[in-house]
Amino acid sequence: MSTTDTLIDRPFDKRYVIKRKLGSGGMADVYLAEDQELGRRVALKLLDDRHASDEQFVERFRREAQSAAGLNHPNIVSIFDRGRAEGTYYIAMEYLDGRTLKELLVRNGPTPIPIAIDYARQILGALAFAHRNGIIHRDIKPHNIVVGGDGRLKVTDFGIARSGASQMTEAGSIVGTAQYLSPEQARGAPVDPRSDLYSLGIVLYEMLTGSVPFTGDTPVEIAMKHLSQVPEPPSELRHEVPHDLDAVVMRALAKDPDQRYASAEEMDADLARVARGVAVSRETEDAMTQVLAGVGVTAAQTMVTRPRAVSPPAPPPYRAASSYYEEPPRGRSIWPWLLALGLIIAGGIGGFFLYTKIQDQLNANKPVAVPDVLLLQRDLAVLKIQQAGLTPRVVTAADDNVPRGQVSQENPGGGSKVGKGSTVNLIVSTGKPRVQVPNVVGQSVTAAVTALAGRGLDPRITHVFSGEPPDTVTAQQPHAGDTLVKGSVVHINVSRGAKPVPVPDVTNQPFLNAKSALEGQGFVVGRVDIQSDLASGVVVATDPPPGTSVSKGTKITLSVSKGPATTQIPDVTTQNQGDATSILQGAGLTVAVIFDPVTDPSQDGVVTSQDPAAGADAKQGEIVTIHVGQLSGTAGGDSTTTTPGTTTTLPPPTQ
């Protein structure tokens, strides 16, 4: 739009109220707006008046909305609406409160390695989703990646994205920023999802090192380097970059798409391995070797196809702006200069390769010395062998004494004289031998320790409470199938059985209530019946006693009352008082004595009757009353004595 002030604080297309300008450039202006229908903030992108009548710009603008609108993914900017109003075209998109990855790289320099891996994996998630939906982005670069305050990335600007089957790219045209375009884009050839993976490889390279691998004064110069030069591995610029991460980047940057990752998912799987400290796939190791050896870089590939003059190229993409929504102004066309420069470079390269071929023929039989590359890093050793005019052949093998990634053996050895182009065999150490962790979950602790020690691993045992049988392995870390260096520790959890719980107090409760409570807590209940003063059916005691810590499943024996004990009352009539008392007390009864006056001397001191009668059942401690004769001359009246333990005879009351 030509007049910014006329748009502020007024409705646009009967739905949006523009609040302020966020950024602008040669193609479009971007505004913060309120969506009156849905009550949310949006970024409203309006095509500039100068381009609203240009079919190519309108097509790119339309394609941006169409490509992203169907991609609902947490790492892809959401497109809410598109349309035409007030003489121009617009896109309503998700408002992103963040900075571009390019801004962060310019401000902070190289990214911490774990964060770089995380960012790359988020971008791969977005690309995998887009590729599955038939969309190739074609312009992956830090300028088009927005980093939110929560660390979530959003891939933006699908302005040059197209269906994978589309052939809309003009032959020979270079679309996208030169520093991030793939070799096939530089040649103007058809592209597929692997082109996006190459561009992401450049982005990951820049996150790790703070710089892109190829620079130059002109887009053509940079494009030529994409076609013909092998980049230094990131670890040459930042030594803490691990070898496996080097391998991921170098495979992504293969000149030949067939040597790259076949999909975003495959590249993400390797980055996941690097994040866990696990070796990358053998295919990635081999691809890195081929990339460093220059496989796929040919004279033909260094030629940039001449642009056709049927239509102007797409405008230059975003620069690293102070805000994500800013775009650089469109400059004057440089294509006539690029075409002339490309022809000059093509001619120079042709002459160079002709000269090189002649020199190679002259020096073919001249012997060269094999460089000594023992203990050098793999990528550096390969480069030195190549620089000597020799062909490196790399295999890997474990070595207890040589660190991972360094050359442990070289044949022919350093200093040997061989013909130019000869093969030099290098064995690169993978470090100490690695073994696969066996699955020991479910095994006995003895069997598990034996299996781990047999692989050269160091088992560390932690005893835990578990529902599994005692001495059974319940878990392990690392997991089965992971590969570890021999001697590595593997932690295993070994069951101690169920966690002990205290026996609840169920005494003085009815048996059925106590049984239900114990079984509800996982115990097994047993029963024995005993005599007790408690009522019949009441729990007298538990074994183990209440409060004892036992495992679930333990048997708890309940002692249940049968009620008080009973005995048959013995017959003590005709017995003297002392014998009768002893007999009754021996039966657990309490004796009460009543003296009755008698006149017969033979009945003096003798039990004449008892109550209850002999043969009746009585509870322990029940009172049995005996009547004892007493001569009337010595008895002054009736007297009663209760004898619970010892017999006491009270004198009769005074007459």
Secondary structure, 3 states (H helix, E strand, C coil): CCCCCCCCCCEECCCEEEEEEEEECCCEEEEEEEECCCCEEEEEEEECHHHCCCHHHHHHHHHHHHHHHCCCCCCECCEEEEEEECCEEEEEEECCCEEEHHHHHHHHCCCCHHHHHHHHHHHHHHHHHHHHCCEECCCCCHHHEEEECCCCEEECCCCCCEECCCCCCCCCCCCCCHHHCCHHHHCCCCCCHHHHHHHHHHHHHHHHHCCCCCCCCCHHHHHHHHHHCCCCCHHHHCCCCCHHHHHHHHHHCCCCHHHCCCCHHHHHHHHHHHHHCCCCCHHHHHHHHHHHCCCCCCCHHHCCCCCCCCCCCCCCCCCCCCCCCCCCCCCCCCHHHHHHHHHHHHHHHHHHHHHHHHHHHHHCCCEEECCCCCCCEHHHHHHHHHHCCCEEEEEEECCCCCCCCEEEEEECCCCCEEECCCEEEEEEECCCCEEECCCCCCCEHHHHHHHHHHCCCEEEEEEECCCCCCCEEEEEECCCCCEEECCCEEEEEEECCCCCEECCCCCCCEHHHHHHHHHHCCCEEEEEEECCCCCCCEEEEEECCCCCEECCCCEEEEEEECCCCEEECCCCCCCEHHHHHHHHHHCCCEEEEEEEEECCHHHCCEEEEEECCCCCEEECCCEEEEEEEEECCCCCCCCEEEECCCCCCCCCCCC
